[in-house]
Amino acid sequence: LSTASPSLPWLKSPLKTARRGRSEEVAMKAMAGFELVEHGSDLRVRARGSDLASTLRNLLLGIMELAVDVEGVKGETVVEFCVEGSDCERMVVRTVNEMIYLMDAERMVFRDAEVDVYHQSDGAVSARVRLYGEKVDRQRHALRVQLKGATYGGLVVTPCLMEVTVDV
């Protein structure tokens, strides 16, 4: 994954992604599911997966890593939400922005996610997301950057690749 850079000083070593009760082999494969890409004053997350749901999950994991070192986050609290968009692009941006909203408004940090994606007959796409995390504890959590929201600029959404720019 990404390594240290002058504009991302907190990124001193390759990122590690925590997994909930999965084998080491699966965890190692999932670590390659996202990467952070410098993008001017904002940050960009590139995620890969085997289908739309796994790619969106990896995107959310990458965005979690932008905000906090997930190794210090307990997954004791589950937050669930549903998002719908008239197409995949709108659904992805709304999902990312809902997670960022929860992080800010509810003072939550997350370490893992489960994602289910549903295609509707009218072309709309919805996602049901379960986030695993806890309330922010500044004594235990290594907070990184304050996230403002995902943008549509440069947005890439395919079943196996997503790229999203996040305002910081």
Protein Blocks (a to p, Z undefined) as FASTA:
>chain_A
ZZddfklmmlmbccddddehiafklmmmmmmmpccddehjbccdddddfbfklmmmmmmm
mmmmmmpcfklpcckbccddddddfbfklmmmmmmmmmmmmmmmnopacfbdcddddddf
kopacdddddddddddfklpccfbdcfbdcfehpacdfkbccddddZZ
